[in-house]
């Protein structure tokens, strides 16, 4: 199973297929019907419709339906580019009076086409972009525009040897070029040799500058300073794990301050949803590139990147995810398998299903309840996260904001 980000049908409020263009009309009048009734001979839609996976097909169906219903051609011109968390994908379209597409412009790039409405010729072919390809291109465009519009000359990425930082680094190189991307590996007391080697190999494949900043001595100084405060009988507890993440955040922010680099945060949506991230640590940064990308989709993006050019080492693709903040740590010591976690998150966050509805699909009730509780209780972290590029209908921040200070349990029955 995986995280389904799009559907060929128009989703209703609860994510189920709906035969109508939208689940309900948001205003009493129908502008297209009114214009058709008074003699309009062309519909023109000037739009700033932001991207999310699957939305291109939604727009196509809407425009085609209006043209067919009223037997009037329609032209839709959509904005292109990134503005903070929103990415506008363009993909302007023109339909004749039969609802046949006579022009479909490229996605994620500017284009100009002249169309003769009176003599349109043969219909043009239309194929929606593949889901992974569309997300990949949206992230590249959003990252490129954010960097250029904010005036940064270079970006820096903390390379952990894991899949998330590798994908972010690859996206940055594609968006900006290798000369504008700096990688930094910061081995700590529990970092594996392989993680450092994998990060160095990735940087070499991408042709970027690579910095190595060990944090072991800094970590030991923290532990010594806090010796009378920390209960060492607990072993490497959450306090000591978070200290490592926060040291790394401080180091990258030092580079940002010294050289004016934009710090790219590398956390994914699955981690951010469940709070599996550290405030002022790995959540630090100026732009959270994949914060709306579930972990299972991160792997699909990595495969898409390597299909074009095999720059991500196999070891990064195949190793079990780990924050490496204590001995032998794995993500799945603290989280359900991502293949299960992402499906539950999709149902709860994007589709708006209740825990009871999710459990009714065969999920373990205890796992379901744990995931929902983690999502609800970690809203305070998400309020303090960096701006993230939106690629799903319910991105945290611009697409979904819930109360923090409330005894709030949504849809428990």
DRENVEXLO-949503 format. One line per 2 residues: number of its first residue (from 1); their letters; for each residue y, z, x of C-alpha. Coordinates in pm, whole numbers, m for minus. Layout:
NUM) A) Y:Z:X ~ ...;
END
This chain:
1) XX) 0:0:0 ~ 359:m53:108;
3) XX) 714:m3:m6 ~ 802:m277:m256;
5) XX) 1170:m353:m223 ~ 1195:m648:m458;
7) XX) 1034:m807:m761 ~ 1039:m1161:m897;
9) XX) 1136:m1017:m1235 ~ 1449:m832:m1327;
11) XX) 1382:m457:m1297 ~ 1491:m228:m1574;
13) XX) 1634:117:m1514 ~ 1284:252:m1469;
15) XX) 1166:m29:m1242 ~ 944:m192:m1504;
17) XX) 964:m565:m1581 ~ 1211:m659:m1849;
19) XX) 1221:m1000:m2017 ~ 1601:m983:m2050;
21) XX) 1843:m1056:m1766 ~ 1958:m695:m1773;
23) XX) 1806:m389:m1945 ~ 2114:m356:m2165;
25) XX) 2457:m510:m2208 ~ 2735:m298:m2058;
27) XX) 3013:m434:m2282 ~ 3023:m554:m2645;
29) XX) 3140:m913:m2587 ~ 2966:m1206:m2416;
31) XX) 3229:m1384:m2199 ~ 3014:m1693:m2143;
33) XX) 2954:m1737:m2516 ~ 3325:m1696:m2588;
35) XX) 3425:m1951:m2324 ~ 3161:m2197:m2443;
37) XX) 3280:m2160:m2802 ~ 3640:m2248:m2716;
39) XX) 3540:m2556:m2521 ~ 3481:m2463:m2158;
41) XX) 3317:m2744:m1963 ~ 3251:m2550:m1638;
43) XX) 3174:m2187:m1557 ~ 3309:m2063:m1220;
45) XX) 3194:m1727:m1089 ~ 3393:m1596:m790;
47) XX) 3184:m1306:m671 ~ 3156:m1024:m419;
49) XX) 2795:m937:m492 ~ 2645:m720:m217;
51) XX) 2294:m780:m89 ~ 1980:m589:m159;
53) XX) 1626:m715:m122 ~ 1528:m934:m416;
55) XX) 1881:m972:m555 ~ 1908:m1339:m463;
57) XX) 1638:m1425:m714 ~ 1809:m1209:m978;
59) XX) 2133:m1402:m935 ~ 1954:m1736:m948;
61) XX) 1790:m1646:m1280 ~ 2118:m1526:m1432;
63) XX) 2315:m1838:m1342 ~ 2034:m2070:m1445;
65) XX) 1998:m1892:m1778 ~ 2370:m1921:m1859;
67) XX) 2379:m2291:m1771 ~ 2074:m2365:m1987;
69) XX) 2182:m2146:m2277 ~ 2526:m2305:m2312;
71) XX) 2452:m2651:m2161 ~ 2749:m2601:m1928;
73) XX) 2741:m2635:m1547 ~ 2804:m2319:m1346;
75) XX) 2934:m2265:m993 ~ 2895:m1929:m823;
77) XX) 3080:m1860:m497 ~ 2974:m1538:m325;
79) XX) 3132:m1350:m36 ~ 2973:m1349:311;
81) XX) 2994:m1070:569 ~ 2961:m698:626;
83) XX) 3200:m428:501 ~ 3092:m77:604;
85) XX) 2752:m17:440 ~ 2765:m327:219;
87) XX) 2641:m666:333 ~ 2742:m977:137;
89) XX) 2489:m1252:176 ~ 2674:m1552:36;
91) XX) 2403:m1784:m101 ~ 2650:m1958:m333;
93) XX) 2490:m2181:m599 ~ 2571:m2462:m842;
95) XX) 2373:m2560:m1154 ~ 2408:m2862:m1379;
97) XX) 2419:m2845:m1760 ~ 2040:m2840:m1778;
99) XX) 2023:m2535:m1553 ~ 1887:m2734:m1259;
101) XX) 2015:m2625:m915 ~ 2223:m2902:m759;
103) XX) 2350:m2700:m460 ~ 2217:m2384:m297;
105) XX) 2411:m2279:11 ~ 2268:m2087:308;
107) XX) 2231:m1710:307 ~ 2414:m1480:549;
109) XX) 2643:m1751:686 ~ 2957:m1931:577;
111) XX) 2922:m2285:446 ~ 3127:m2544:259;
113) XX) 2968:m2806:31 ~ 3129:m3062:m202;
115) XX) 2948:m3111:m534 ~ 3011:m3383:m792;
117) XX) 2952:m3204:m1123 ~ 2971:m3527:m1326;
119) XX) 2719:m3710:m1107 ~ 2501:m3435:m957;
121) XX) 2204:m3651:m861 ~ 1856:m3505:m822;
123) XX) 1804:m3126:m839 ~ 1787:m2952:m504;
125) XX) 1492:m2741:m396 ~ 1524:m2365:m401;
127) XX) 1314:m2104:m226 ~ 1421:m1740:m211;
129) XX) 1422:m1595:137 ~ 1115:m1396:230;
131) XX) 1177:m1023:180 ~ 1138:m931:547;
133) XX) 1346:m1225:665 ~ 1627:m1140:422;
135) XX) 1638:m775:531 ~ 1629:m878:896;
137) XX) 1921:m1116:853 ~ 2119:m865:645;
139) XX) 2087:m598:914 ~ 2192:m838:1189;
141) XX) 2498:m955:993 ~ 2595:m603:886;
143) XX) 2565:m469:1240 ~ 2758:m760:1394;
145) XX) 3046:m735:1149 ~ 3068:m355:1168;
147) XX) 3094:m367:1548 ~ 3346:m649:1559;
149) XX) 3564:m527:1271 ~ 3578:m174:1417;
151) XX) 3678:m305:1759 ~ 3383:m192:1970;
153) XX) 3291:m387:2283 ~ 2939:m249:2330;
155) XX) 2676:m34:2156 ~ 2433:223:2292;
157) XX) 2085:297:2159 ~ 1870:599:2243;
159) XX) 1526:452:2322 ~ 1245:696:2250;
161) XX) 956:459:2306 ~ 902:448:1929;
163) XX) 917:170:1673 ~ 1248:269:1509;
165) XX) 1464:264:1821 ~ 1288:m53:1940;
167) XX) 1371:m237:1617 ~ 1733:m117:1619;
169) XX) 1772:m229:1980 ~ 1628:m573:1901;
171) XX) 1860:m612:1602 ~ 2157:m514:1820;
173) XX) 2068:m772:2084 ~ 2033:m1044:1821;
175) XX) 2363:m945:1660 ~ 2572:m898:1974;
177) XX) 2389:m1039:2276 ~ 2209:m842:2551;
179) XX) 2523:m796:2759 ~ 2674:m579:2483;
181) XX) 2376:m344:2432 ~ 2301:m37:2645;
183) XX) 1968:144:2621 ~ 1919:507:2723;
185) XX) 1593:694:2769 ~ 1617:1074:2786;
187) XX) 1280:1221:2883 ~ 1234:1583:2785;
189) XX) 967:1846:2849 ~ 720:1688:2604;
191) XX) 797:1320:2652 ~ 494:1113:2746;
193) XX) 503:889:3050 ~ 413:602:2823;
195) XX) 722:649:2606 ~ 953:612:2904;
197) XX) 756:316:3039 ~ 755:148:2697;
199) XX) 1131:191:2667 ~ 1188:43:3012;
201) XX) 958:m250:2928 ~ 1147:m316:2604;
203) XX) 1482:m310:2785 ~ 1349:m552:3049;
205) XX) 1216:m790:2782 ~ 1552:m787:2604;
207) XX) 1755:m816:2924 ~ 1975:m513:2852;
209) XX) 2113:m245:3081 ~ 1894:69:3085;
211) XX) 1998:426:3165 ~ 1764:718:3229;
213) XX) 1908:1063:3158 ~ 1649:1344:3192;
215) XX) 1719:1646:2970 ~ 1459:1891:3100;
217) XX) 1703:2099:3307 ~ 1952:2112:3020;
219) XX) 1675:2218:2781 ~ 1563:2493:3021;
221) XX) 1922:2617:3040 ~ 1937:2639:2660;
223) XX) 1609:2827:2645 ~ 1725:3070:2913;
225) XX) 2058:3128:2742 ~ 1885:3194:2410;
227) XX) 1601:3400:2558 ~ 1698:3715:2368;
229) XX) 1748:3528:2041 ~ 1449:3294:2012;
231) XX) 1108:3433:1917 ~ 889:3272:2183;
233) XX) 573:3400:2017 ~ 620:3116:1767;
235) XX) 578:2862:2045 ~ 786:2547:2025;
237) XX) 930:2621:1682 ~ 1182:2420:1482;
239) XX) 1471:2577:1674 ~ 1342:2456:2011;
241) XX) 1248:2115:1873 ~ 1595:2066:1727;
243) XX) 1762:2177:2050 ~ 1599:1880:2226;
245) XX) 1719:1637:1962 ~ 2071:1781:1977;
247) XX) 2085:1756:2356 ~ 2001:1389:2329;
249) XX) 2268:1342:2063 ~ 2524:1507:2291;
251) XX) 2428:1286:2584 ~ 2470:964:2388;
253) XX) 2799:1087:2239 ~ 2917:1156:2595;
255) XX) 2851:791:2680 ~ 3036:690:2365;
257) XX) 3337:903:2458 ~ 3342:792:2822;
259) XX) 3301:419:2771 ~ 3390:357:2406;
261) XX) 3039:250:2308 ~ 2932:264:1944;
263) XX) 2632:495:1912 ~ 2369:336:1687;
265) XX) 2158:590:1499 ~ 1790:492:1466;
267) XX) 1651:704:1179 ~ 1472:524:894;
269) XX) 1486:583:517 ~ 1151:765:500;
271) XX) 1272:1024:751 ~ 1613:1059:590;
273) XX) 1458:1098:244 ~ 1232:1381:351;
275) XX) 1472:1552:591 ~ 1251:1468:889;
277) XX) 1559:1440:1110 ~ 1795:1673:1296;
279) XX) 2157:1728:1204 ~ 2382:1673:1509;
281) XX) 2076:1540:1692 ~ 1899:1215:1606;
283) XX) 2130:1187:1303 ~ 2431:1155:1535;
285) XX) 2594:817:1564 ~ 2854:579:1428;
287) XX) 2626:341:1238 ~ 2276:411:1099;
289) XX) 2131:62:1118 ~ 1794:120:944;
291) XX) 1871:427:734 ~ 1789:228:418;
293) XX) 1470:77:563 ~ 1142:259:486;
295) XX) 904:317:775 ~ 646:66:652;
297) XX) 920:m199:637 ~ 1028:m107:992;
299) XX) 683:m213:1110 ~ 712:m538:916;
301) XX) 1051:m602:1077 ~ 898:m540:1419;
303) XX) 628:m796:1345 ~ 893:m1045:1231;
305) XX) 1091:m988:1553 ~ 782:m1036:1770;
307) XX) 679:m1344:1576 ~ 996:m1509:1701;
309) XX) 972:m1368:2053 ~ 723:m1098:2166;
311) XX) 980:m855:2307 ~ 846:m529:2159;
313) XX) 555:m404:2375 ~ 219:m372:2201;
315) XX) 205:m3:2288 ~ 514:62:2074;
317) XX) 361:m127:1781 ~ 27:55:1792;
319) XX) 104:414:1894 ~ 107:688:1630;
321) XX) 467:782:1541 ~ 585:1100:1713;
323) XX) 916:1273:1782 ~ 757:1426:2098;
325) XX) 942:1756:2056 ~ 633:1972:2109;
327) XX) 293:1918:2271 ~ 74:1656:2097;
329) XX) 316:1621:1805 ~ 261:1345:1547;
331) XX) 476:1260:1243 ~ 175:1294:1015;
333) XX) 137:1659:1114 ~ 443:1716:896;
335) XX) 445:1416:661 ~ 195:1233:442;
337) XX) 82:896:584 ~ 375:657:562;
339) XX) 172:414:349 ~ 155:686:81;
341) XX) 492:848:145 ~ 685:523:107;
343) XX) 521:435:m225 ~ 608:777:m366;
345) XX) 963:752:m234 ~ 1003:408:m389;
347) XX) 885:539:m727 ~ 1104:850:m720;
349) XX) 1422:716:m558 ~ 1440:348:m650;
351) XX) 1246:330:m978 ~ 1360:672:m1104;
353) XX) 1011:784:m1203 ~ 934:1149:m1264;
355) XX) 676:1342:m1059 ~ 449:1342:m1364;
357) XX) 468:963:m1390 ~ 399:925:m1018;
359) XX) 101:1158:m1028 ~ m33:965:m1326;
361) XX) m79:664:m1098 ~ m342:845:m897;
363) XX) m141:1031:m634 ~ m231:1382:m531;
365) XX) m11:1617:m738 ~ 53:1851:m443;
367) XX) 163:1561:m222 ~ 380:1418:m497;
369) XX) 547:1753:m562 ~ 606:1812:m189;
371) XX) 771:1473:m141 ~ 998:1516:m444;
373) XX) 1096:1865:m331 ~ 1180:1739:19;
375) XX) 1398:1462:m121 ~ 1587:1703:m348;
377) XX) 1641:1975:m89 ~ 1766:1748:192;
379) XX) 2064:1593:18 ~ 2288:1815:233;
381) XX) 2166:1636:546 ~ 2224:1293:400;
383) XX) 2585:1386:311 ~ 2645:1428:687;
385) XX) 2470:1117:810 ~ 2637:812:962;
387) XX) 2725:508:752 ~ 2406:313:688;
389) XX) 2354:m54:605 ~ 2238:m100:244;
391) XX) 1931:m320:185 ~ 1770:m155:m121;
393) XX) 1914:m93:m470 ~ 1921:283:m410;
395) XX) 2060:337:m62 ~ 2157:696:11;
397) XX) 2533:739:m15 ~ 2666:428:m186;
399) XX) 2362:381:m409 ~ 2238:733:m472;
401) XX) 2423:1062:m448 ~ 2289:1383:m595;
403) XX) 2429:1739:m613 ~ 2370:1968:m315;
405) XX) 2464:2312:m449 ~ 2256:2316:m767;
407) XX) 1928:2448:m894 ~ 1840:2095:m980;
409) XX) 1496:1950:m1048 ~ 1505:1601:m1193;
411) XX) 1248:1470:m1439 ~ 997:1751:m1395;
413) X) 830:1687:m1728;
END
